[in-house]
Amino acid sequence: MIRLNPWPAALALLASCATTAGEARSITDADILAYSKRPFDHAAMMGKRDILGMHNGVAVIADYPCSDVCPNYTTQIIHYDAEPGPACDKARGVVEMRTVPIAIAVQRKPFCVPKVLAETQP
């Protein structure tokens, strides 16, 4: 079964909602949660990075890393564009470990995630 990715159109809509060129629109907890729960096309999103919008004054990013068995093992990591530590605290985020595919293995790395996603991503 082939799954179509509804997000390119949704991301185009998000981009069109920006108030000025290069300025991302504000997004809510509900927007972030809804994005995280939608299925995505592993092949189409493999290796991509999307800026979802601004939340708590910080960009929210969705990364789609993959490594050796692509696109089957493309994963989605949604996080703030903030390093774990003081920058994450300022964004009101939570530092959590996420599984990132690397070569034929995976590695756990810390990410600053929105509280609404804390403990919900692998």
Buried (B, 14 or more C-beta within 10 A) or exposed (E): EEEEBEBEEBBEEBBEEEEEEEEBBEBEEEBBBEBBEEEBBBBBBBEEEBBBBBBBEBBBBBBBBBBEEBBEBBBBBBBBEBEBEEBBEBBBBBBBEBBBBEEEEBEEBBBBBBEBBEEEBE
